[in-house]
Amino acid sequence: MALSAAIILAAGEGTRIRSRTPKVLHTFAGKTFLQRVMASVGAQDPDTLAVVVHYQADRVAAAARSYNDQVEIVNQDDIPGTGRAVQCAMTQLAERGELSGPVLIAASDMPLLDAGTLHDLLGFHEASGNGATVLTTILDDPTGYGRIIRDREGNVLRIVEQKDANRSELAVQEVNTSVYVFEAAVLARSIAGLKSNNAQGEFYLTDALEMAKADGNVGAFAAPDPLTVEGVNDRVQLSELSKAYNRRICERWMRDGVTILDPATTWIEDDVQIARDATILPGSFLQGRTVIGEGAVVGPYTTLIDAVVDAGATVERSRVQGTHIGADATIGPWTYLRPGNELGTGTKAGAFVEMKNAHIGNGTKVPHLSYVGDADLGEHTNIGGGTITANYDGMHKHHTHIGSNVHIGAGNLFVAPVEVGDNVTSGAGSVIRHAVPDDAMVYSENTQHVVEGWKPAWER
């Protein structure tokens, strides 16, 4: 179905969420509300995608453009209400040319509004020949929502708000979701007659449905899954919806062959990929575009952000970001892998190890209490505990290269830039400032001084 325009309402402050951040820019499963709604609406391929902004308009507009650089930004004036937002949008869109065909209108505080539901809504609208169609859903407990009152033929008579409903209307379980499809001409005429004679002094878009009845039938399409159209008004609702959605994500992965011991403490974002027979232990957060290979074990208490964990690897009690961990590697516990690392097959980054921009060859081990930054380590090298690559001189980062089959003693300090060849052995406590050739032994001689009977001045 050809969609003339789509209008996303993102002008409100969202006062009940009590935040300096506009409600639409709060995150849900790794993406903002606005980003998620724009993606679902954009999937319907509208001729024009418009986002209406007002509260922190520049900030919301910048975010919208970052999600879709073709978006049309509409600034709502100081007159409040969803009806006013649509009036502003239609005025601006009309300046680009006459609208013809259906116009989709969606609120931006429904983070799970999905493309499939919108596709079905548009199909229903086209098949029914309605002048307007409202997306509804059926709730076991509709408290707080506007009720959909239909006639015997199923057409929408009106939307009754909770506070205005009588006993029989309160028993209705079908509620308004604030997503609509109007024929463009019907919408233009309907919003032209909106009035603000209500307690809030706002222009309500729901009033446009009453006016649209003069141009033909107003229908309703019930979304089959209430979760997809649930709105978020405060942080309690955000938490509850996040938990419900995350439980579904975990269940989907478990049915695909992934072991998740405790879904209640395992959080998985949308773009994560997990292979069969991987195991996710409690307290794990899988974020961004993380990919976990077959048979890998992640957790407990591990955060992966845009990380790749190959088959058979183990990552325990660690934070890993922007890092590729090779097959059968062992990471953790208490390991911090910052962005830019490449760890080969069978490698190890042990307890209290930090790495950044490090390339670790196959079979190389950094067991514990070490920092490896801006460095290349060859294959089958062992780094002694307490080793540091001193890569920063206060202004510039410098590179360290350590070859293959190298044995580094405990407490070594590599003052970059420095290069160590293959088959080298270093003594404990060495400070290595200069290049070391292949097949060498290197150590630093430090004179030990003992002053017997010494006490600090304040104890004498």
C-alpha positions in Angstrom: 0.0 0.0 0.0 1.4 3.4 -1.0 1.8 5.5 2.2 1.6 9.3 1.4 3.2 10.3 4.7 4.0 9.2 8.2 4.0 11.5 11.2 5.7 10.6 14.5 4.7 12.6 17.5 7.9 13.4 19.6 7.1 16.9 20.9 6.2 16.1 24.5 8.4 16.5 27.5 7.2 13.3 29.2 7.0 14.9 32.7 6.1 11.6 34.5 9.4 10.1 33.5 11.1 12.9 35.5 14.3 13.3 33.5 16.4 16.0 31.9 16.4 13.7 28.9 13.4 13.9 26.6 11.3 10.7 27.1 11.7 9.7 23.4 15.5 9.6 23.8 15.4 7.2 26.7 16.7 3.8 25.7 15.0 0.4 25.5 17.0 -2.7 24.7 19.9 -0.6 23.4 18.0 1.9 21.2 16.0 5.0 22.0 12.2 5.0 21.9 12.4 7.3 18.9 14.9 5.2 17.0 12.8 2.1 17.4 9.5 3.8 16.3 11.2 5.5 13.4 12.6 2.2 12.2 9.2 0.5 12.3 7.4 3.4 10.7 10.2 3.8 8.1 9.8 0.2 7.1 6.4 1.1 5.7 8.2 3.2 3.0 6.2 6.5 3.4 6.8 9.1 0.7 7.6 11.5 3.6 8.6 10.6 7.2 8.0 13.5 9.5 8.9 13.9 13.2 7.2 16.6 15.3 9.4 18.1 18.0 9.0 20.8 20.6 10.6 20.0 24.0 14.4 20.2 23.6 13.6 20.4 19.9 17.2 20.7 18.7 18.3 17.6 20.7 15.4 15.5 19.5 15.7 16.7 15.9 19.5 15.9 15.9 18.7 12.4 17.1 16.0 11.9 14.5 18.4 13.0 11.7 21.0 10.6 13.0 18.6 7.7 12.6 17.3 8.8 9.2 19.0 11.7 7.3 15.9 12.1 5.1 13.5 12.8 7.9 11.3 15.9 7.8 11.5 17.8 11.1 8.4 19.7 12.2 8.5 22.2 15.0 5.3 22.4 17.0 4.5 25.8 18.4 3.5 26.5 22.0 -0.1 25.4 21.5 -0.3 22.0 23.3 -1.8 18.7 22.2 -1.4 15.8 19.8 -4.0 17.4 17.5 -1.9 20.6 17.3 1.2 18.5 16.5 -0.6 17.0 13.5 -1.9 20.4 12.4 1.7 21.7 12.4 2.9 18.7 10.5 0.1 18.8 7.9 0.7 22.5 7.3 4.4 21.9 6.7 3.9 18.8 4.5 1.2 20.6 2.4 3.8 23.3 1.6 5.8 20.5 -0.3 2.7 19.6 -2.3 -0.8 18.2 -1.9 -1.0 15.0 0.1 -3.0 12.2 -1.4 -3.6 8.8 0.1 -3.1 7.4 3.6 -1.2 9.2 6.4 0.1 7.1 9.3 0.3 8.8 12.7 2.2 7.2 15.6 3.3 8.2 19.1 7.0 7.8 19.8 6.7 6.4 23.3 5.9 2.8 22.2 9.3 1.2 21.9 8.0 -2.1 20.8 5.8 -0.8 18.0 6.8 -3.2 15.2 6.8 -3.1 11.5 4.6 -6.1 11.1 1.8 -4.6 13.2 1.9 -1.4 11.2 1.9 -3.3 7.9 -1.2 -5.2 9.0 -2.9 -2.0 10.2 -2.3 -0.3 6.8 -3.6 -3.4 5.0 -6.8 -3.4 7.1 -7.3 0.3 6.4 -7.0 -0.2 2.7 -9.2 -3.2 2.5 -11.9 -1.6 4.7 -12.2 1.6 2.8 -12.3 3.6 6.0 -11.7 7.3 6.1 -9.7 6.7 9.3 -8.6 3.6 11.2 -7.3 3.5 14.8 -4.9 0.8 16.1 -6.3 -0.7 19.3 -5.5 -3.6 21.5 -7.3 -5.8 24.0 -6.1 -5.6 27.6 -7.1 -7.8 30.6 -6.8 -4.6 32.7 -7.7 -1.5 30.6 -7.5 0.9 33.6 -6.2 4.3 32.5 -6.7 3.8 28.8 -9.3 5.4 26.5 -12.0 2.8 25.6 -13.0 2.0 22.0 -16.7 2.1 21.7 -17.9 0.4 18.5 -21.4 0.1 16.8 -22.9 -3.3 15.9 -21.1 -3.3 12.5 -17.7 -2.8 14.2 -17.2 0.8 13.3 -15.8 3.1 15.9 -18.4 5.4 17.5 -16.1 7.2 19.8 -13.1 6.9 22.2 -14.1 7.4 25.8 -11.4 8.4 28.3 -11.3 6.6 31.7 -12.6 9.5 33.7 -15.5 10.1 31.3 -16.7 6.5 30.9 -19.8 5.0 32.4 -20.1 1.5 34.0 -20.7 -0.3 30.7 -18.0 1.6 28.9 -15.5 0.8 31.7 -16.1 -2.9 31.1 -14.8 -2.5 27.5 -11.3 -4.1 27.2 -10.4 -2.7 23.8 -8.3 0.5 24.2 -6.7 3.2 22.1 -3.0 3.0 21.3 -2.5 6.5 19.8 -1.7 5.0 16.4 -3.9 6.0 13.5 -4.3 5.9 9.7 -6.2 8.7 8.0 -6.9 9.4 4.4 -5.0 12.7 3.8 -8.1 14.7 2.7 -10.1 13.3 5.7 -7.3 14.2 8.1 -7.0 17.7 6.7 -10.7 18.5 7.2 -10.8 16.8 10.6 -7.9 18.6 12.2 -9.1 21.9 10.9 -12.1 21.8 13.2 -10.3 20.9 16.4 -11.1 22.9 19.5 -9.3 23.2 22.9 -12.4 23.4 25.0 -11.2 20.9 27.6 -9.7 20.9 31.1 -6.2 20.8 29.7 -6.8 23.4 27.0 -5.2 21.1 24.4 -6.0 20.1 20.9 -6.7 16.3 21.0 -6.2 14.1 18.0 -8.8 11.8 19.3 -11.4 14.5 18.6 -10.4 14.3 14.9 -11.8 10.8 14.8 -15.3 12.2 15.7 -15.1 14.7 12.9 -13.8 12.0 10.5 -17.0 10.1 10.8 -18.7 12.8 8.7 -16.4 11.7 5.8 -17.0 8.0 6.1 -16.5 5.1 8.4 -13.9 5.1 11.2 -12.6 1.6 11.8 -10.5 -0.1 14.3 -7.8 -2.7 14.0 -6.8 -4.7 17.1 -3.1 -5.4 17.4 -2.8 -9.1 18.3 0.1 -8.6 20.7 -0.6 -5.9 23.4 3.1 -5.7 24.2 3.9 -4.2 20.8 1.7 -1.2 21.4 2.3 -0.6 25.1 3.3 2.9 25.9 5.8 4.1 28.5 4.9 7.1 30.7 7.2 6.6 33.7 10.2 4.6 34.8 8.0 2.0 36.5 6.4 1.2 33.2 9.7 1.2 31.5 11.1 -1.3 33.9 8.1 -3.6 33.6 8.0 -3.5 29.8 11.8 -4.0 29.6 11.5 -7.1 31.8 8.6 -8.6 29.8 10.4 -8.0 26.5 13.7 -9.3 27.7 12.0 -12.5 28.9 10.7 -13.0 25.4 14.2 -12.4 23.9 15.7 -15.0 26.3 13.0 -17.5 25.6 13.6 -17.1 21.8 17.3 -17.8 22.3 16.6 -20.8 24.6 14.2 -22.3 22.0 17.0 -21.8 19.4 19.4 -24.0 21.4 21.1 -21.5 23.8 21.4 -22.3 27.5 20.4 -19.4 29.7 20.4 -20.4 33.3 18.6 -17.4 34.7 16.6 -15.2 32.3 15.7 -12.8 35.1 19.3 -11.7 35.4 20.4 -12.1 31.8 19.8 -9.1 29.5 20.2 -9.4 25.7 19.7 -6.6 23.3 18.1 -6.9 19.8 21.2 -7.0 17.6 23.0 -9.7 19.6 23.6 -13.0 17.8 24.2 -16.3 19.8 25.1 -19.7 18.3 23.6 -23.0 19.3 25.0 -24.7 22.5 26.4 -21.4 23.9 25.8 -20.9 27.6 24.9 -17.6 29.2 25.3 -17.6 33.0 23.5 -15.3 35.4 24.3 -11.6 35.6 25.3 -11.2 32.0 24.6 -8.2 29.8 24.9 -8.7 26.0 24.8 -5.4 24.2 25.2 -3.8 20.8 26.2 -6.1 18.0 27.8 -8.8 20.1 28.2 -12.2 18.5 28.7 -15.4 20.6 29.9 -18.6 18.9 28.9 -22.2 19.3 29.7 -23.7 22.7 31.1 -20.5 24.2 30.4 -19.8 27.8 29.7 -16.2 28.9 29.4 -15.2 32.6 28.5 -15.1 35.3 28.5 -11.3 35.8 29.9 -10.4 32.4 29.2 -7.4 30.1 29.8 -7.8 26.4 29.5 -4.7 24.2 30.0 -5.1 20.4 32.2 -8.1 21.2 32.8 -11.2 19.2 33.4 -14.4 21.1 34.3 -17.4 19.0 33.4 -21.0 19.5 34.4 -22.6 22.7 35.7 -19.5 24.4 35.0 -18.7 28.0 34.5 -15.2 29.4 33.9 -15.0 33.1 33.2 -11.9 35.3 34.6 -9.5 32.8 33.8 -6.4 30.8 34.6 -6.7 27.1 34.0 -4.0 24.5 34.9 -3.8 20.8 37.0 -6.9 21.0 37.4 -10.1 19.0 38.0 -13.2 21.2 39.3 -16.2 19.4 38.1 -19.8 19.7 38.9 -21.6 22.9 40.2 -18.5 24.6 39.9 -18.0 28.3 39.0 -14.5 29.6 38.7 -13.6 33.3 37.8 -13.3 36.0 37.9 -9.6 36.6 39.3 -8.8 33.1 38.7 -5.5 31.3 39.1 -5.6 27.5 38.7 -2.1 26.0 38.1 -1.5 22.3 40.4 -2.6 19.6 41.7 -6.0 20.8 42.2 -9.1 18.7 42.9 -12.3 20.7 43.8 -15.4 18.8 42.8 -19.0 19.3 43.6 -20.5 22.7 44.7 -17.2 24.2 44.3 -16.2 27.8 43.6 -12.8 29.5 43.4 -13.7 33.2 42.5 -12.1 36.5 42.9 -8.3 36.7 44.2 -8.0 33.1 43.4 -4.9 31.1 44.0 -4.6 27.3 43.4 -1.9 24.7 44.3 -2.0 21.0 46.2 -5.3 21.6 46.8 -8.0 19.1 47.4 -11.3 20.9 48.7 -14.3 18.8 47.4 -17.8 19.0 48.2 -19.6 22.3 49.7 -16.5 24.0 48.8 -16.0 27.6 48.6 -12.9 29.8 47.7 -14.6 33.1 47.1 -11.9 35.6 47.7 -8.4 36.9 49.0 -6.9 33.7 48.2 -4.1 31.3 48.8 -4.6 27.5 48.0 -1.5 25.4 48.9 -0.6 21.9 50.8 -3.8 21.5 51.3 -6.8 19.3 52.2 -10.1 21.0 53.2 -13.1 18.8 52.2 -16.7 19.2 52.7 -19.0 22.3 54.2 -16.2 24.4 53.8 -16.0 28.1 53.6 -12.7 29.9 54.5 -12.8 33.6 52.2 -11.3 36.3 52.5 -7.6 36.9 53.8 -6.7 33.4 53.0 -3.3 32.0 53.4 -1.9 28.5 54.0 1.8 29.2 52.5 3.2 26.0 51.8 6.8 26.9 54.4 9.5 27.3 51.9 12.2 28.4 51.1 13.3 24.9 51.4 10.4 22.5 50.6 6.7 22.5 53.5 4.4 21.5 53.6 0.8 20.3 55.2 -2.3 21.8 56.0 -5.5 19.8 56.8 -8.7 21.6 57.5 -11.7 19.4 56.6 -15.4 19.5 57.7 -18.0 22.0 58.8 -15.3 24.4 58.9 -15.8 28.2 58.4 -12.6 30.1 59.3 -12.6 33.8 57.1 -11.1 36.5 57.0 -7.4 37.0 58.4 -6.3 33.6 57.9 -2.8 32.3 58.1 -2.2 28.5 58.8 1.5 27.8 57.3 2.0 24.4 58.1 2.3 21.6 60.1 -0.9 21.9 60.5 -4.2 20.0 61.3 -7.6 21.5 62.2 -10.4 19.1 61.2 -14.1 19.1 62.4 -16.7 21.6 63.4 -14.1 24.1 63.5 -14.6 27.9 63.4 -11.7 30.3 64.3 -11.6 33.9 61.8 -10.6 36.7 61.6 -6.9 37.4 63.2 -5.9 34.1 62.6 -2.4 32.6 63.0 -2.8 28.9 63.6 0.4 27.0 65.5 -0.7 23.9 65.1 -3.3 21.2 65.9 -7.0 22.1 67.0 -9.3 19.3 65.8 -12.8 18.7 67.0 -15.7 20.9 68.3 -13.4 23.6 68.0 -13.1 27.3 67.3 -9.6 28.8 67.3 -8.3 32.3 67.8 -5.1 34.2 70.4 -4.9 36.9 69.2 -2.8 39.8 71.4 -2.1 42.8 69.8 -3.0 46.1 70.5 -0.6 49.0 69.8 -1.5 52.6 69.9 1.1 55.4 69.8 -0.8 58.7 68.1 0.7 61.8 66.5 3.4 59.7 63.4 5.2 61.0 61.5 8.2 59.5 62.3 11.5 61.2 58.9 11.7 63.0 59.6 8.5 64.8 63.1 9.3 65.9 
